[in-house]
Amino acid sequence: MQVESRYIILFYDHSENVLPMKQLLQHLPEPVEADFVENFQQLLFHIENRLPDLIIVYVNDPKKGYIDRLKSLRVNNGMDEIPVYVFNELPDKQTIIDLMN
């Protein structure tokens, strides 16, 4: 029996550090499909095409208003059931596995 893959959108603000996060997502025990976005326009495009199972926000400076914009996006678009997790450092593999369960 084939396990259905989870769909994750990774929103990041610092492309120089996103490669380790991509590698982390590729080495999870559960299959993961991921899209990587750098701005809200790209995020909206991907959400319009397919709702993710979760959104991971990986930002250096959470004070830039990312959280408030994501909150309004979720509430205004009726996507409040999609979990959003925010990290300013690379999480470990077990943390990501726990988030997906």
CNS distance restraints for C-alpha pairs under 8 A (distance, minus, plus):
assign (resid   3 and name CA) (resid  30 and name CA) 7.72 0.50 0.50
assign (resid   3 and name CA) (resid  31 and name CA) 7.38 0.50 0.50
assign (resid   4 and name CA) (resid  31 and name CA) 7.18 0.50 0.50
assign (resid   5 and name CA) (resid  30 and name CA) 6.92 0.50 0.50
assign (resid   5 and name CA) (resid  31 and name CA) 4.58 0.50 0.50
assign (resid   5 and name CA) (resid  32 and name CA) 5.01 0.50 0.50
assign (resid   5 and name CA) (resid  33 and name CA) 6.35 0.50 0.50
assign (resid   6 and name CA) (resid  30 and name CA) 7.71 0.50 0.50
assign (resid   6 and name CA) (resid  31 and name CA) 6.38 0.50 0.50
assign (resid   6 and name CA) (resid  32 and name CA) 4.77 0.50 0.50
assign (resid   6 and name CA) (resid  33 and name CA) 5.99 0.50 0.50
assign (resid   6 and name CA) (resid  52 and name CA) 7.90 0.50 0.50
assign (resid   6 and name CA) (resid  53 and name CA) 6.26 0.50 0.50
assign (resid   7 and name CA) (resid  32 and name CA) 5.91 0.50 0.50
assign (resid   7 and name CA) (resid  33 and name CA) 4.79 0.50 0.50
assign (resid   7 and name CA) (resid  34 and name CA) 5.73 0.50 0.50
assign (resid   7 and name CA) (resid  52 and name CA) 5.06 0.50 0.50
assign (resid   7 and name CA) (resid  53 and name CA) 5.33 0.50 0.50
assign (resid   7 and name CA) (resid  54 and name CA) 7.06 0.50 0.50
assign (resid   8 and name CA) (resid  32 and name CA) 7.06 0.50 0.50
assign (resid   8 and name CA) (resid  33 and name CA) 6.23 0.50 0.50
assign (resid   8 and name CA) (resid  34 and name CA) 4.75 0.50 0.50
assign (resid   8 and name CA) (resid  35 and name CA) 6.60 0.50 0.50
assign (resid   8 and name CA) (resid  52 and name CA) 5.39 0.50 0.50
assign (resid   8 and name CA) (resid  53 and name CA) 5.90 0.50 0.50
assign (resid   8 and name CA) (resid  54 and name CA) 5.26 0.50 0.50
assign (resid   8 and name CA) (resid  55 and name CA) 5.70 0.50 0.50
assign (resid   8 and name CA) (resid  56 and name CA) 7.23 0.50 0.50
assign (resid   9 and name CA) (resid  34 and name CA) 5.54 0.50 0.50
assign (resid   9 and name CA) (resid  35 and name CA) 4.93 0.50 0.50
assign (resid   9 and name CA) (resid  36 and name CA) 5.91 0.50 0.50
assign (resid   9 and name CA) (resid  37 and name CA) 7.33 0.50 0.50
assign (resid   9 and name CA) (resid  43 and name CA) 7.80 0.50 0.50
assign (resid   9 and name CA) (resid  52 and name CA) 6.39 0.50 0.50
assign (resid   9 and name CA) (resid  54 and name CA) 6.72 0.50 0.50
assign (resid   9 and name CA) (resid  55 and name CA) 4.86 0.50 0.50
assign (resid   9 and name CA) (resid  56 and name CA) 6.24 0.50 0.50
assign (resid  10 and name CA) (resid  34 and name CA) 7.03 0.50 0.50
assign (resid  10 and name CA) (resid  35 and name CA) 6.23 0.50 0.50
assign (resid  10 and name CA) (resid  36 and name CA) 4.83 0.50 0.50
assign (resid  10 and name CA) (resid  37 and name CA) 6.23 0.50 0.50
assign (resid  10 and name CA) (resid  55 and name CA) 5.94 0.50 0.50
assign (resid  10 and name CA) (resid  56 and name CA) 4.83 0.50 0.50
assign (resid  10 and name CA) (resid  57 and name CA) 5.88 0.50 0.50
assign (resid  10 and name CA) (resid  58 and name CA) 7.08 0.50 0.50
assign (resid  11 and name CA) (resid  36 and name CA) 6.05 0.50 0.50
assign (resid  11 and name CA) (resid  37 and name CA) 4.94 0.50 0.50
assign (resid  11 and name CA) (resid  38 and name CA) 5.79 0.50 0.50
assign (resid  11 and name CA) (resid  39 and name CA) 7.26 0.50 0.50
assign (resid  11 and name CA) (resid  43 and name CA) 7.35 0.50 0.50
assign (resid  11 and name CA) (resid  55 and name CA) 7.29 0.50 0.50
assign (resid  11 and name CA) (resid  56 and name CA) 6.16 0.50 0.50
assign (resid  11 and name CA) (resid  57 and name CA) 4.72 0.50 0.50
assign (resid  11 and name CA) (resid  58 and name CA) 6.09 0.50 0.50
assign (resid  11 and name CA) (resid  59 and name CA) 7.82 0.50 0.50
assign (resid  12 and name CA) (resid  18 and name CA) 7.16 0.50 0.50
assign (resid  12 and name CA) (resid  36 and name CA) 7.55 0.50 0.50
assign (resid  12 and name CA) (resid  37 and name CA) 6.44 0.50 0.50
assign (resid  12 and name CA) (resid  38 and name CA) 5.30 0.50 0.50
assign (resid  12 and name CA) (resid  39 and name CA) 7.77 0.50 0.50
assign (resid  12 and name CA) (resid  57 and name CA) 5.90 0.50 0.50
assign (resid  12 and name CA) (resid  58 and name CA) 4.77 0.50 0.50
assign (resid  12 and name CA) (resid  59 and name CA) 5.35 0.50 0.50
assign (resid  13 and name CA) (resid  38 and name CA) 5.74 0.50 0.50
assign (resid  13 and name CA) (resid  39 and name CA) 7.66 0.50 0.50
assign (resid  13 and name CA) (resid  58 and name CA) 7.05 0.50 0.50
assign (resid  13 and name CA) (resid  59 and name CA) 5.26 0.50 0.50
assign (resid  13 and name CA) (resid  60 and name CA) 6.76 0.50 0.50
assign (resid  14 and name CA) (resid  18 and name CA) 6.80 0.50 0.50
assign (resid  14 and name CA) (resid  59 and name CA) 6.76 0.50 0.50
assign (resid  14 and name CA) (resid  60 and name CA) 6.82 0.50 0.50
assign (resid  15 and name CA) (resid  19 and name CA) 7.73 0.50 0.50
assign (resid  15 and name CA) (resid  38 and name CA) 7.85 0.50 0.50
assign (resid  17 and name CA) (resid  21 and name CA) 7.58 0.50 0.50
assign (resid  18 and name CA) (resid  22 and name CA) 6.30 0.50 0.50
assign (resid  19 and name CA) (resid  23 and name CA) 6.20 0.50 0.50
assign (resid  20 and name CA) (resid  24 and name CA) 6.12 0.50 0.50
assign (resid  20 and name CA) (resid  90 and name CA) 7.67 0.50 0.50
assign (resid  21 and name CA) (resid  25 and name CA) 6.29 0.50 0.50
assign (resid  21 and name CA) (resid  90 and name CA) 6.67 0.50 0.50
assign (resid  22 and name CA) (resid  26 and name CA) 6.32 0.50 0.50
assign (resid  23 and name CA) (resid  27 and name CA) 6.45 0.50 0.50
assign (resid  24 and name CA) (resid  28 and name CA) 6.84 0.50 0.50
assign (resid  24 and name CA) (resid  92 and name CA) 7.99 0.50 0.50
assign (resid  24 and name CA) (resid  93 and name CA) 6.43 0.50 0.50
assign (resid  25 and name CA) (resid  32 and name CA) 6.85 0.50 0.50
assign (resid  25 and name CA) (resid  34 and name CA) 7.83 0.50 0.50
assign (resid  26 and name CA) (resid  31 and name CA) 7.95 0.50 0.50
assign (resid  26 and name CA) (resid  32 and name CA) 7.01 0.50 0.50
assign (resid  28 and name CA) (resid  32 and name CA) 7.51 0.50 0.50
assign (resid  28 and name CA) (resid  93 and name CA) 7.18 0.50 0.50
assign (resid  28 and name CA) (resid  97 and name CA) 7.10 0.50 0.50
assign (resid  35 and name CA) (resid  46 and name CA) 7.72 0.50 0.50
assign (resid  37 and name CA) (resid  42 and name CA) 5.64 0.50 0.50
assign (resid  37 and name CA) (resid  43 and name CA) 5.95 0.50 0.50
assign (resid  38 and name CA) (resid  42 and name CA) 6.91 0.50 0.50
assign (resid  38 and name CA) (resid  43 and name CA) 7.82 0.50 0.50
assign (resid  39 and name CA) (resid  43 and name CA) 6.38 0.50 0.50
assign (resid  40 and name CA) (resid  44 and name CA) 6.03 0.50 0.50
assign (resid  41 and name CA) (resid  45 and name CA) 6.26 0.50 0.50
assign (resid  42 and name CA) (resid  46 and name CA) 6.36 0.50 0.50
assign (resid  43 and name CA) (resid  47 and name CA) 6.17 0.50 0.50
assign (resid  44 and name CA) (resid  48 and name CA) 6.03 0.50 0.50
assign (resid  45 and name CA) (resid  49 and name CA) 6.51 0.50 0.50
assign (resid  46 and name CA) (resid  50 and name CA) 6.14 0.50 0.50
assign (resid  46 and name CA) (resid  51 and name CA) 7.65 0.50 0.50
assign (resid  47 and name CA) (resid  51 and name CA) 5.03 0.50 0.50
assign (resid  47 and name CA) (resid  52 and name CA) 6.89 0.50 0.50
assign (resid  52 and name CA) (resid  82 and name CA) 7.14 0.50 0.50
assign (resid  53 and name CA) (resid  82 and name CA) 6.26 0.50 0.50
assign (resid  53 and name CA) (resid  83 and name CA) 7.37 0.50 0.50
assign (resid  54 and name CA) (resid  82 and name CA) 5.56 0.50 0.50
assign (resid  54 and name CA) (resid  83 and name CA) 4.99 0.50 0.50
assign (resid  54 and name CA) (resid  84 and name CA) 5.94 0.50 0.50
assign (resid  54 and name CA) (resid  85 and name CA) 7.86 0.50 0.50
assign (resid  54 and name CA) (resid 100 and name CA) 7.83 0.50 0.50
assign (resid  55 and name CA) (resid  82 and name CA) 7.31 0.50 0.50
assign (resid  55 and name CA) (resid  83 and name CA) 6.32 0.50 0.50
assign (resid  55 and name CA) (resid  84 and name CA) 4.73 0.50 0.50
assign (resid  55 and name CA) (resid  85 and name CA) 6.39 0.50 0.50
assign (resid  56 and name CA) (resid  84 and name CA) 5.82 0.50 0.50
assign (resid  56 and name CA) (resid  85 and name CA) 4.95 0.50 0.50
assign (resid  56 and name CA) (resid  86 and name CA) 5.99 0.50 0.50
assign (resid  56 and name CA) (resid  87 and name CA) 7.59 0.50 0.50
assign (resid  57 and name CA) (resid  84 and name CA) 7.15 0.50 0.50
assign (resid  57 and name CA) (resid  85 and name CA) 5.98 0.50 0.50
assign (resid  57 and name CA) (resid  86 and name CA) 4.58 0.50 0.50
assign (resid  57 and name CA) (resid  87 and name CA) 6.10 0.50 0.50
assign (resid  58 and name CA) (resid  86 and name CA) 6.00 0.50 0.50
assign (resid  58 and name CA) (resid  87 and name CA) 4.90 0.50 0.50
assign (resid  58 and name CA) (resid  88 and name CA) 5.62 0.50 0.50
assign (resid  58 and name CA) (resid  89 and name CA) 7.22 0.50 0.50
assign (resid  58 and name CA) (resid  90 and name CA) 7.61 0.50 0.50
assign (resid  59 and name CA) (resid  86 and name CA) 7.51 0.50 0.50
assign (resid  59 and name CA) (resid  87 and name CA) 6.39 0.50 0.50
assign (resid  59 and name CA) (resid  88 and name CA) 5.00 0.50 0.50
assign (resid  59 and name CA) (resid  89 and name CA) 7.82 0.50 0.50
assign (resid  60 and name CA) (resid  88 and name CA) 5.20 0.50 0.50
assign (resid  60 and name CA) (resid  89 and name CA) 7.65 0.50 0.50
assign (resid  61 and name CA) (resid  88 and name CA) 7.29 0.50 0.50
assign (resid  62 and name CA) (resid  66 and name CA) 6.40 0.50 0.50
assign (resid  62 and name CA) (resid  67 and name CA) 7.14 0.50 0.50
assign (resid  62 and name CA) (resid  88 and name CA) 7.38 0.50 0.50
assign (resid  65 and name CA) (resid  69 and name CA) 6.34 0.50 0.50
assign (resid  66 and name CA) (resid  70 and name CA) 6.11 0.50 0.50
assign (resid  67 and name CA) (resid  71 and name CA) 6.11 0.50 0.50
assign (resid  68 and name CA) (resid  72 and name CA) 6.26 0.50 0.50
assign (resid  69 and name CA) (resid  73 and name CA) 6.06 0.50 0.50
assign (resid  70 and name CA) (resid  74 and name CA) 6.14 0.50 0.50
assign (resid  71 and name CA) (resid  75 and name CA) 6.23 0.50 0.50
assign (resid  72 and name CA) (resid  76 and name CA) 5.70 0.50 0.50
assign (resid  73 and name CA) (resid  77 and name CA) 5.82 0.50 0.50
assign (resid  73 and name CA) (resid  79 and name CA) 7.73 0.50 0.50
assign (resid  74 and name CA) (resid  78 and name CA) 5.91 0.50 0.50
assign (resid  74 and name CA) (resid  79 and name CA) 4.63 0.50 0.50
assign (resid  74 and name CA) (resid  80 and name CA) 4.98 0.50 0.50
assign (resid  74 and name CA) (resid  82 and name CA) 7.79 0.50 0.50
assign (resid  75 and name CA) (resid  79 and name CA) 6.32 0.50 0.50
assign (resid  75 and name CA) (resid  80 and name CA) 5.73 0.50 0.50
assign (resid  87 and name CA) (resid  91 and name CA) 7.08 0.50 0.50
assign (resid  91 and name CA) (resid  95 and name CA) 6.22 0.50 0.50
assign (resid  91 and name CA) (resid  96 and name CA) 7.02 0.50 0.50
assign (resid  92 and name CA) (resid  96 and name CA) 6.79 0.50 0.50
assign (resid  93 and name CA) (resid  97 and name CA) 6.34 0.50 0.50
assign (resid  94 and name CA) (resid  98 and name CA) 6.08 0.50 0.50
assign (resid  95 and name CA) (resid  99 and name CA) 6.26 0.50 0.50
assign (resid  96 and name CA) (resid 100 and name CA) 6.41 0.50 0.50
assign (resid  97 and name CA) (resid 101 and name CA) 6.69 0.50 0.50
